[in-house]
Amino acid sequence: MRNALRLAGLVLALSLGATGDSKADVPAPESIVGASLAADADRLVAGTTFRLVVVAEVKAGWHINSHRPNEEFLIPTRVSLSPVPGVRFGEPSYPAHREMKLAFSEKPLAVYEGRTLFRIEGVVDAGAGPGPRTLQAVVDFQPCNDEQCLPPARALAKLTLEVAPSGTRAESANAPLFDGGAAAAAPAPRPEPGSDLFAGKSLPLVLSLVFLSGLALNLTPCVYPLIPITVGFFARQGSGKTSRTFGLALAYVLGMSVTYSALGVFAALSGSLFGAWLQKPAVLVGIALLVVALALSMFGLYEIQAPHALTDRTGSKAGPLGALTMGLFVGFVAAPCIGPFVLSLLTYVAAKGSVPTGVGLFFTLAMGLGLPYLVLGTVSGSLSKLPRSGEWMEAVRRVFGFALLALAVWFLRPLLPPRVWEIGVAAPLLAGGLWVLFLEKSGRDLAWFRPVRAVVALGLIASGAAFALPRAAASQLPFSPYSEPALAAASGRPVMIDFAADWCLPCQELEHRTFTDPGVMAAGKGWTFLKADLTRTGSPEVEVLREKWKIQGVPTLIFLGPDGKETGERVVGFEPPETFVRRLAR
């Protein structure tokens, strides 16, 4: 089950599109991106700051990975400045990536295409001597199209500027590059943590998940106790009239929707801010520590409460205005429990950068949170049927405590090795499941709660096991490492040589989708399969293979007949199982 889920996720993330037999020439990797360097002034002045822009022109039909690509094995685009005496450079500001969804890709790829701008700020030392300085920008990238990936390459850009003495006037230059003249230059890196909870899903599915999540968040220890109190307050104001009670509940929910919709607008308009924050390890660690603090409060070590001035305000007014005010502030009261989910949704909206998407998602969250109030406001007599927030809620608090500890590790994903991250997420989930199943005493006397507790405990254990269990190796075509002796030993049998690399998306797609297909494995009986690893670009052995077999990009599949001669057909790029089966069966 876990392996299937992992494989499905990998397939969604790796899809690159079209396939085909091709020997057509492709450009040299270094020719895919042209780079130039521009400054915001005609000279550098000692003791002052300056700005640079690295302009990368990606050839039409090609793309390069973003600064933070979707998968760990992909090579990110990096921009750096060579050291210059008397001049210091800040960290590059990377632009917003484009989400590319190809023909059979269900999860978009994070890429740069066309003209892409990278901004860098710098400062000239006060004691820098006058004279010319040559600035050199380096852009490291991996070019791919919808069929294949070329070896990683590097583009260089140089700019010579004069350093003038302190107090010299510098004239502005290249204003369109620095004043918003290119939309691609807005620094909005892809937020890492949290957004991948929704990445690759269609908007209707995300809306459904957000609504259900909002509904589920009503069961948290911070929200559930408020439901009967709030609806009871409305019922008393309604003097027994259902229409008035419902109207008050509706005003309350509208207040919630205003608060959350405002958060959605803020996230959409502040994508660059969120992106910049969430690239910094210190911020990720800070978020994780905050979530741990919330988790410890769930275990009863201390209580995190909203300020009294805020809670007093939410219940101090009667009528629709009072209900609206309560709704406006209830999100802050419930923040200890719903905050981590809201943060995940904020990062997703920030990555999208769309105000309508942000408003829609957070309004949907508010509707999920508010549905119980509307239903119970219509049938206020149902309040008596709600389980009282008593001892059983202590068990719920501890469940959320363990879940929050796992979430804290989740936010650290970019900073941890994959296996460490998986174990870190699994440990609190497994511990929580075992605690609830065997050690938790709260709510044991409630007949209705015992089966719920068992289901929740088993769910935690199953989730933890899904992260903890090592990934089972999938059966696939029986590849052997390529070598001349291995090729000679295959004499008299048809041979397929797979030229691949670890950094190649379509290679991974072939590896995990096509080569593991039962039909492909059945059709491959009688074949010899060899894999040539071209990961170490530039090494002598790789260059010898590339030259001998005329390999321009990966993946490239070469087919040899029983006589050892190439059959004349090659596969460049991904090929789906149903097509590949026919190829092996010829």
C-alpha positions in Angstrom: 0.0 0.0 0.0 2.7 2.5 1.0 4.8 1.6 -2.0 1.9 2.1 -4.3 1.2 5.5 -2.8 4.9 6.5 -3.1 5.0 5.2 -6.7 1.8 7.1 -7.6 3.2 10.3 -6.1 6.5 9.9 -7.9 4.7 9.2 -11.2 2.7 12.3 -10.8 5.7 14.4 -10.1 8.0 13.1 -12.9 5.8 13.0 -16.1 7.4 14.8 -19.0 5.3 14.1 -22.0 5.8 13.0 -25.5 7.9 10.1 -26.7 9.3 8.9 -30.0 12.1 7.5 -32.0 14.5 10.2 -32.6 18.1 10.7 -33.8 17.6 14.4 -34.5 20.3 16.7 -33.4 19.7 18.6 -30.2 21.5 21.8 -29.1 24.5 21.6 -26.9 23.4 21.9 -23.2 25.3 25.2 -22.7 23.5 26.8 -25.6 20.0 26.4 -24.1 20.5 29.4 -21.8 22.0 32.7 -22.7 22.9 34.9 -19.8 23.6 38.7 -19.4 24.3 40.9 -16.5 22.9 44.4 -15.9 23.3 47.0 -13.1 21.0 49.8 -11.9 23.6 52.5 -12.4 26.4 53.4 -14.8 29.1 53.0 -12.1 29.7 51.7 -8.6 30.3 54.2 -5.8 32.4 53.4 -2.8 30.4 53.1 0.4 27.0 52.6 -1.4 24.7 49.8 -2.4 23.7 48.7 -5.9 21.5 46.2 -7.6 22.2 43.7 -10.3 20.0 41.6 -12.6 21.0 38.4 -14.2 19.0 37.9 -17.3 18.7 34.3 -18.4 17.1 33.6 -21.9 15.9 30.0 -22.1 15.6 28.8 -25.7 12.1 28.2 -26.9 10.8 24.6 -26.4 13.1 24.1 -23.4 12.9 24.7 -19.7 15.2 24.6 -16.7 14.3 23.5 -13.2 13.3 26.2 -10.6 15.5 27.1 -7.7 13.5 24.6 -5.6 12.3 21.8 -7.9 9.5 19.4 -7.1 11.8 16.4 -6.5 15.0 16.0 -4.6 16.9 14.3 -7.5 16.3 17.2 -9.9 19.1 19.7 -10.3 18.0 23.2 -9.2 18.9 26.4 -11.0 21.5 28.3 -9.1 22.8 31.8 -9.6 26.1 33.1 -8.1 28.5 36.0 -8.4 32.3 35.4 -8.5 34.2 37.2 -5.8 35.3 40.8 -6.6 37.8 42.8 -4.4 36.0 45.5 -2.4 32.5 44.4 -3.5 30.1 42.2 -1.6 27.0 40.5 -2.9 23.8 39.4 -1.2 21.9 36.2 -1.8 20.1 36.0 -5.2 16.4 36.6 -5.3 14.8 33.9 -7.4 11.7 34.6 -9.5 8.4 32.8 -9.4 8.5 29.6 -11.2 6.0 28.5 -13.8 4.0 25.3 -13.1 4.3 23.2 -16.3 1.7 20.4 -16.8 2.5 18.3 -19.8 0.2 15.9 -21.6 0.2 12.9 -19.2 1.4 14.8 -16.2 -1.0 15.1 -13.3 1.4 17.0 -11.1 2.9 20.2 -12.5 6.6 20.8 -12.7 8.3 23.9 -11.2 10.3 25.4 -14.1 11.6 28.6 -15.6 11.0 29.3 -19.3 11.8 32.1 -21.7 13.2 35.3 -20.2 13.9 34.8 -16.5 15.4 37.5 -14.2 17.4 37.0 -11.0 18.0 40.0 -8.8 21.0 40.5 -6.5 21.9 43.4 -4.2 25.4 44.3 -3.4 27.5 46.9 -1.5 30.8 48.6 -2.3 33.2 48.8 0.6 33.9 52.3 1.8 37.6 51.8 1.3 37.3 50.3 -2.2 39.9 51.8 -4.5 38.8 53.4 -7.7 39.1 51.6 -11.0 37.3 49.1 -13.1 35.8 45.9 -11.7 34.6 43.0 -13.8 31.6 41.3 -12.3 30.8 37.7 -13.4 27.5 35.9 -12.9 27.3 32.1 -13.1 24.0 30.4 -13.8 24.1 26.6 -13.2 21.1 24.8 -14.7 19.7 21.6 -16.2 17.9 21.9 -19.5 15.0 19.7 -20.5 12.2 19.6 -23.0 9.2 17.4 -23.1 11.2 14.4 -24.3 14.6 14.4 -22.7 17.0 16.1 -20.3 20.5 17.3 -21.4 23.5 17.2 -19.0 23.7 20.0 -16.5 25.4 23.1 -17.9 26.6 26.6 -16.9 26.1 30.0 -18.5 28.4 33.0 -17.7 27.7 36.7 -17.9 30.2 39.5 -17.4 29.9 43.2 -16.8 32.6 45.7 -16.2 31.9 48.8 -14.1 34.0 51.6 -12.8 34.3 52.1 -9.0 34.1 55.8 -8.3 35.2 57.5 -5.0 32.7 58.1 -2.3 30.4 61.1 -3.0 30.5 60.6 -6.8 27.1 60.8 -8.5 26.0 57.7 -10.4 23.4 57.8 -13.2 20.6 55.3 -13.1 20.5 52.6 -15.8 18.4 49.7 -17.0 15.3 51.0 -15.2 12.8 48.6 -16.8 14.7 45.6 -15.3 14.5 47.1 -11.8 11.2 48.9 -11.7 8.8 46.0 -12.4 9.2 46.1 -16.2 9.4 42.3 -16.4 6.8 40.3 -14.5 9.1 37.3 -14.4 11.5 39.3 -12.2 9.2 39.5 -9.1 11.0 37.5 -6.5 8.5 34.9 -5.4 10.3 31.6 -4.7 8.2 28.5 -4.3 7.3 27.9 -0.7 8.3 24.4 0.4 6.6 23.2 3.5 2.9 22.7 3.6 2.1 23.6 0.0 2.8 20.1 -1.1 -0.2 18.9 0.9 -2.3 20.2 -2.1 0.2 20.2 -4.9 -0.8 18.4 -8.1 -4.5 18.4 -7.2 -7.2 20.0 -9.3 -8.9 23.1 -7.8 -12.3 21.4 -7.3 -10.5 18.6 -5.4 -8.5 21.1 -3.3 -11.7 23.0 -2.5 -13.4 19.8 -1.4 -10.4 18.8 0.8 -10.3 22.3 2.3 -14.1 22.2 3.1 -13.8 18.7 4.7 -10.7 19.9 6.6 -12.6 22.9 7.9 -15.4 20.6 9.0 -13.0 18.2 10.7 -11.3 21.1 12.5 -14.5 21.5 14.5 -13.5 18.4 16.4 -10.3 20.0 17.7 -10.1 20.8 21.4 -9.9 24.5 20.7 -13.1 24.6 18.6 -15.4 21.9 19.7 -16.2 23.4 23.2 -17.1 26.7 21.5 -19.9 25.1 19.4 -22.6 24.5 22.0 -21.6 27.6 24.0 -21.9 29.8 20.9 -25.1 28.3 19.4 -26.6 28.3 22.9 -25.8 32.0 23.2 -27.5 32.7 19.9 -30.5 30.6 20.9 -31.0 32.6 24.1 -30.8 35.8 22.1 -33.3 34.4 19.6 -35.9 34.0 22.2 -36.8 30.6 20.8 -37.3 31.8 17.3 -35.4 29.5 14.8 -35.2 32.2 12.1 -33.5 34.6 14.5 -31.1 32.0 15.9 -30.2 31.0 12.3 -29.7 34.7 11.4 -27.2 35.2 14.3 -25.4 32.0 13.3 -25.2 33.2 9.7 -23.7 36.5 10.8 -21.2 34.6 12.9 -20.1 32.5 9.9 -19.9 35.5 7.6 -17.6 37.1 10.2 -15.4 34.0 10.0 -15.4 34.1 6.2 -14.3 37.8 6.2 -11.3 37.0 8.4 -10.2 34.0 6.4 -10.9 35.5 3.0 -8.7 38.4 4.1 -5.9 35.9 4.9 -6.3 34.4 1.4 -6.0 37.9 -0.2 -2.9 38.6 1.9 -1.2 35.3 1.0 -1.9 35.7 -2.7 -0.5 39.3 -2.8 2.4 38.4 -0.6 3.7 35.4 -2.4 7.2 36.8 -2.6 7.3 37.4 1.1 6.2 33.9 2.0 8.6 32.5 -0.5 11.5 34.4 0.9 10.6 33.5 4.4 10.1 29.8 3.8 13.5 29.4 2.0 15.3 30.3 5.2 16.3 27.4 7.5 15.9 29.6 10.6 12.2 30.3 9.6 11.5 26.6 9.1 13.0 25.8 12.4 11.0 28.6 14.0 7.8 27.3 12.6 8.6 23.8 13.8 9.3 25.0 17.3 6.1 27.0 17.3 4.2 23.8 16.3 6.0 21.9 19.0 4.9 24.5 21.6 1.3 24.1 20.5 1.8 20.3 20.8 3.1 20.6 24.4 0.0 22.7 25.3 -2.1 19.8 24.0 -0.4 17.6 26.5 -1.3 19.9 29.3 2.1 21.3 30.1 0.6 24.8 29.9 -2.4 26.6 28.3 -2.2 28.8 25.3 -5.1 31.2 25.4 -6.2 34.2 23.4 -5.8 37.6 25.2 -8.7 38.4 27.5 -9.3 41.6 25.7 -10.0 39.6 22.5 -12.2 36.9 24.1 -14.2 39.5 26.0 -14.8 41.4 22.8 -16.1 38.3 21.0 -18.9 37.8 23.5 -19.6 41.3 24.7 -22.1 42.4 22.1 -25.6 41.1 21.3 -27.5 40.9 18.1 -26.2 40.4 14.5 -23.3 42.9 15.0 -22.1 41.0 18.1 -22.4 37.7 16.2 -20.4 39.2 13.3 -17.7 40.5 15.7 -17.5 37.0 17.3 -17.0 35.4 13.9 -14.3 38.0 13.0 -12.2 37.1 16.0 -12.9 33.4 16.5 -10.1 32.4 14.2 -7.6 33.9 16.7 -9.2 32.1 19.6 -9.0 28.7 17.8 -5.5 29.4 16.4 -3.6 26.9 18.7 -5.5 24.1 17.0 -6.2 25.3 13.5 -3.1 27.4 13.0 -0.9 24.7 11.4 -3.5 23.9 8.8 -4.0 27.5 8.0 -0.3 28.0 7.6 -0.2 25.1 5.1 -3.0 26.7 3.2 -1.3 30.1 3.3 1.9 28.6 1.7 -0.2 27.0 -1.1 -2.0 30.2 -1.9 1.3 32.1 -1.8 2.7 29.7 -4.4 -0.3 30.2 -6.6 -0.3 34.0 -6.3 -3.9 34.2 -7.3 -6.3 36.4 -5.3 -9.5 34.6 -6.5 -7.9 31.3 -5.5 -6.9 32.6 -2.1 -10.4 34.1 -1.4 -12.1 30.9 -2.7 -10.0 28.5 -0.6 -10.2 30.5 2.6 -13.9 31.2 2.2 -14.4 27.5 1.7 -12.4 26.8 4.9 -14.7 29.2 6.7 -17.8 27.5 5.4 -16.5 24.1 6.6 -15.8 25.5 10.0 -19.1 27.3 10.1 -21.4 24.5 8.9 -22.1 23.1 12.4 -23.2 26.5 13.6 -25.6 27.0 10.7 -27.1 23.5 11.2 -27.4 23.7 14.9 -28.6 27.3 14.6 -31.5 26.0 12.5 -32.3 23.1 14.9 -31.1 24.5 18.2 -32.7 21.6 20.1 -30.1 19.3 18.7 -27.5 20.9 21.1 -28.6 18.5 23.8 -27.5 15.6 21.6 -23.9 16.8 21.2 -21.5 14.8 23.4 -20.4 17.1 26.3 -16.9 18.4 26.2 -15.7 16.4 29.2 -13.1 13.8 29.9 -13.0 12.4 26.4 -11.8 15.7 25.1 -8.5 15.2 27.1 -7.8 12.1 24.9 -8.6 14.2 21.8 -6.1 16.9 23.0 -3.4 14.3 23.3 -4.1 12.9 19.9 -3.7 16.4 18.4 -0.5 16.7 20.4 1.1 13.7 18.8 -0.2 14.8 15.4 1.3 18.3 15.9 4.7 16.8 16.7 4.6 14.9 13.4 3.6 18.1 11.7 6.6 19.9 13.2 8.9 17.4 11.6 6.9 17.7 8.3 7.8 21.4 8.1 11.5 20.5 8.4 11.4 18.4 5.3 13.7 20.6 3.2 16.4 20.5 5.9 16.5 16.7 6.7 17.7 13.6 4.7 14.6 11.8 3.3 14.9 8.8 5.6 15.4 10.9 8.7 12.4 13.0 7.8 10.3 9.9 7.3 11.3 8.4 10.7 10.8 11.8 12.4 7.2 12.0 11.1 6.5 8.3 11.8 7.7 8.3 15.4 5.1 10.6 17.0 2.3 9.0 15.0 3.2 5.5 16.1 3.7 6.7 19.7 0.3 8.4 19.6 -1.5 5.4 18.3 0.0 3.1 20.9 -0.7 5.6 23.7 -4.3 6.0 22.8 -4.8 2.3 22.2 -3.2 1.0 25.4 -2.4 3.8 27.9 -5.0 6.5 27.5 -7.6 6.4 30.3 -9.7 9.4 29.4 -13.1 8.5 28.1 -12.8 4.8 28.7 -16.2 4.8 30.5 -18.0 6.3 27.5 -19.5 3.5 25.3 -19.7 5.7 22.2 -16.1 6.9 22.6 -14.4 3.5 22.9 -14.8 2.5 19.2 -13.9 6.0 18.1 -10.7 5.8 20.2 -9.8 2.5 18.6 -10.3 3.8 15.1 -8.2 6.9 15.8 -5.4 4.8 17.4 -5.3 2.4 14.5 -5.3 5.3 12.0 -2.3 6.9 13.7 -0.5 3.6 13.7 -1.2 3.0 10.1 -0.1 6.5 9.1 3.1 6.1 11.1 3.8 2.7 9.6 3.3 4.2 6.1 6.2 6.6 6.8 8.4 4.2 8.8 8.4 1.1 6.7 11.2 1.0 4.1 10.2 1.3 0.5 9.9 -2.1 -1.1 11.8 -2.5 -4.3 9.4 -2.8 -7.3 10.0 -5.6 -9.7 11.2 -4.4 -13.0 13.2 -5.4 -16.1 16.4 -7.2 -15.1 19.0 -4.6 -15.9 22.8 -5.2 -15.5 25.4 -2.4 -15.6 26.7 -1.6 -19.0 30.2 -2.8 -19.9 31.9 -4.1 -23.0 32.2 -7.7 -21.5 28.5 -7.6 -20.6 27.6 -6.5 -24.1 29.8 -9.3 -25.6 28.2 -11.9 -23.3 24.8 -11.0 -24.8 25.8 -12.2 -28.3 22.9 -14.0 -30.0 20.2 -12.2 -27.9 18.5 -8.9 -28.6 19.9 -6.1 -26.3 18.5 -2.9 -25.0 20.8 -0.3 -23.6 19.3 2.4 -21.4 21.4 5.5 -21.2 20.1 7.4 -18.1 21.1 9.7 -15.3 20.0 10.3 -11.7 19.0 13.9 -12.5 16.8 13.0 -15.5 13.0 13.2 -15.0 11.9 11.1 -17.9 14.6 8.5 -16.9 12.8 8.2 -13.5 9.5 8.0 -15.3 10.7 5.1 -17.4 12.2 3.4 -14.3 9.2 3.6 -12.1 6.3 3.3 -14.6 7.3 1.6 -17.8 10.0 -0.8 -16.7 7.9 -2.1 -13.8 4.8 -2.8 -15.9 3.9 -6.6 -15.9 3.3 -6.5 -19.6 6.7 -5.0 -20.3 8.4 -7.5 -18.1 6.6 -10.3 -19.9 7.5 -9.0 -23.3 11.2 -8.6 -22.2 11.8 -12.3 -21.7 14.7 -13.3 -23.9 16.2 -9.8 -24.0 19.4 -8.6 -22.3 18.9 -5.2 -20.6 21.9 -3.0 -19.9 22.0 0.4 -18.1 24.6 3.0 -18.8 24.8 5.6 -16.0 25.6 9.1 -17.4 25.1 10.9 -14.2 28.7 12.1 -13.8 28.7 14.5 -16.6 32.1 15.4 -17.9 33.9 12.3 -16.4 36.1 10.5 -19.0 34.1 7.3 -18.9 30.8 9.1 -19.5 32.2 11.1 -22.3 33.6 8.0 -24.0 30.1 6.4 -23.9 28.4 9.5 -25.2 30.8 9.7 -28.1 30.8 6.0 -28.9 27.0 5.7 -29.0 26.3 9.4 -30.1 24.2 10.1 -27.1 22.9 13.7 -27.0 20.4 13.6 -24.2 18.9 11.2 -21.7 17.0 9.0 -21.6 18.1 7.3 -24.8 17.2 3.7 -25.4 19.2 1.8 -28.0 18.1 -1.6 -29.4 20.6 -4.1 -30.8 19.6 -7.2 -32.8 21.0 -10.7 -32.0 23.9 -9.9 -34.4 25.0 -7.1 -32.1 24.1 -4.4 -34.7 21.8 -1.5 -33.9 18.3 -2.0 -35.3 18.0 1.6 -36.4 15.3 2.7 -34.0 16.0 4.6 -30.8 13.7 5.9 -28.0 14.5 9.4 -26.8 12.4 10.4 -23.8 9.6 8.7 -22.0 7.5 5.9 -23.6 4.4 4.5 -21.9 4.1 0.8 -21.1 1.5 0.1 -23.8 3.8 1.4 -26.5 6.9 -0.1 -25.1 5.4 -3.6 -25.0 4.8 -3.5 -28.7 8.4 -2.4 -29.3 9.9 -5.4 -27.4 7.5 -7.8 -29.0 8.6 -7.0 -32.6 
